[in-house]
Amino acid sequence: QVQLVESGGGLVQAGGSLRLSCAASRSIFSIFFMGWYRQAPGKERELVAGISSGDRTNYADSVKGRFTISRDNAKNTIDLQMNSLKPEDTAVYYCKLVELVGVNVMNYWGKGTLVTVSS
């Protein structure tokens, strides 16, 4: 089991920046995948950015060049730096961790943090 706690959400004007952080309750050094997802009202949850073993990263097209995901194995955290925010970035942002346990894939989610971008 692992608990994930997100922080850093809030209200920001368009063009501004926020930094989200996700703290895991134990080591993330050997984790298969961690990522940030978001869900806007009336929409499905979507992947925003992910980081996998070997620090390979991937981003949704809508955030490329504006968002950066990073991990700190010493602190057991992953961060999402969000720049040039747009009103359409408004959503609840969730942290996800994927762990491989033998042949099983374990998925863990945080409770989310709200990001609101005003125009």
VEXTI-173986 format. One line per 4 residues: number of its first residue (from 1); their letters; for each residue z, x, y of C-alpha. Coordinates in Angstrom, 2 decimals, always signed. Each point is the difference from the previous one (the first is absolute). Layout:
// residues N
NUM> a> Z,X,Y | ...
This chain:
// residues 119
1> qvql> +0.00,+0.00,+0.00 | -0.62,+1.03,+3.57 | +0.76,-1.75,+3.25 | -2.30,+0.28,+2.99
5> vesg> +1.11,-0.64,+3.57 | -2.49,-0.18,+2.84 | +0.82,+0.59,+3.64 | -1.75,+0.53,+3.30
9> gglv> -1.68,-3.32,+0.58 | +0.11,-1.79,+3.31 | -1.94,-1.32,+2.95 | -2.54,+2.22,+1.72
13> qagg> -2.85,-0.51,+2.43 | -3.58,+0.53,-1.04 | -0.89,+3.67,+0.17 | +3.54,+1.05,-0.76
17> slrl> +1.50,+1.78,-2.99 | +2.64,-0.61,-2.64 | +1.29,+2.06,-2.87 | +1.12,-1.75,-3.16
21> scaa> +2.20,+1.66,-2.56 | +0.73,-0.91,-3.60 | +3.07,+1.49,-1.64 | +0.24,+0.09,-3.77
25> srsi> +3.33,-0.02,-1.81 | -0.96,+2.96,-2.16 | -2.44,+2.87,-0.23 | -3.64,-0.72,+0.68
29> fsif> -1.18,+3.46,-1.00 | -1.71,-1.09,-3.21 | -0.94,-3.50,+1.07 | -3.54,-1.06,-0.95
33> fmgw> -0.75,-1.90,+3.20 | +1.65,-1.25,+3.17 | -1.59,-2.07,+2.64 | +0.23,-2.36,+2.92
37> yrqa> -1.34,-3.52,-0.25 | -0.04,-2.76,+2.56 | -0.19,-3.75,+0.01 | -0.96,-2.01,+3.04
41> pgke> +0.72,-3.74,+0.24 | -2.39,-1.95,-2.18 | -1.55,+3.12,-1.49 | +0.37,+1.90,-3.23
45> relv> +1.96,+3.19,-0.24 | -2.26,+3.02,+0.42 | +0.27,+3.73,-0.45 | +0.25,+1.86,+3.30
49> agis> +0.56,+3.56,-1.18 | +1.02,+1.74,-3.18 | +1.03,+3.43,-1.16 | -0.11,+1.08,-3.61
53> sgdr> +0.95,+3.02,-2.05 | -1.50,+3.11,+1.50 | +0.36,-1.61,+3.43 | -3.36,-1.66,-0.19
57> tnya> -0.22,-2.71,+2.64 | -2.11,-3.07,+0.47 | -0.27,-2.48,+2.86 | -1.38,-3.43,+0.68
61> dsvk> -3.17,+0.24,+2.07 | +1.66,-2.01,+2.76 | +2.66,+2.68,+0.61 | -1.90,+3.24,-0.64
65> grft> +0.41,+2.39,+2.89 | +2.97,-1.96,+1.38 | +2.63,+0.05,-2.76 | +1.38,+2.98,-1.91
69> isrd> +2.11,-0.13,-3.13 | +2.30,+2.86,-0.94 | +2.75,+0.72,-2.48 | +3.16,+2.07,+0.16
73> nakn> +1.21,+0.81,-3.50 | +3.22,+1.53,+1.30 | +0.96,-3.24,+1.74 | -1.60,-2.33,-2.56
77> tidl> -1.95,-1.73,+2.72 | -3.54,-0.94,+0.85 | -0.97,-0.69,+3.57 | -2.87,-1.83,+1.62
81> qmns> -0.93,+1.17,+3.47 | -1.93,-2.76,+1.73 | -1.89,+0.78,+3.19 | -2.37,-2.00,+2.17
85> lkpe> +1.49,-3.21,-1.33 | -1.98,-3.22,+0.27 | +1.13,-3.62,-0.07 | -1.68,-0.35,-3.39
89> dtav> +2.46,+2.58,-1.38 | +2.74,-2.60,+0.38 | +1.51,-0.61,-3.42 | +2.97,+0.59,-2.24
93> yyck> -0.33,+3.52,-1.38 | +1.24,+0.71,-3.50 | +0.66,+3.24,-1.81 | -1.03,+0.26,-3.64
97> lvel> +0.81,+2.56,-2.66 | -1.81,+0.32,-3.30 | +1.61,+1.94,-2.81 | -1.36,+0.77,-3.44
101> vgvn> +2.66,-0.28,-2.69 | -1.62,+0.91,-3.27 | -2.83,-2.51,-0.35 | +1.58,-2.43,+2.43
105> vmny> -0.89,-0.38,+3.66 | +3.02,-0.88,+2.13 | -0.57,-1.50,+3.43 | +2.70,-0.16,+2.65
109> wgkg> -0.16,-1.64,+3.40 | +2.10,+0.12,+3.11 | +0.91,-3.14,+1.91 | -2.32,+0.76,+2.88
113> tlvt> +0.19,+0.69,+3.70 | -1.73,-2.07,+2.67 | -2.48,+1.59,+2.38 | -1.16,-2.09,+2.93
117> vss> -2.71,+1.26,+2.32 | -0.42,-1.92,+3.22 | -3.28,-0.12,+1.91
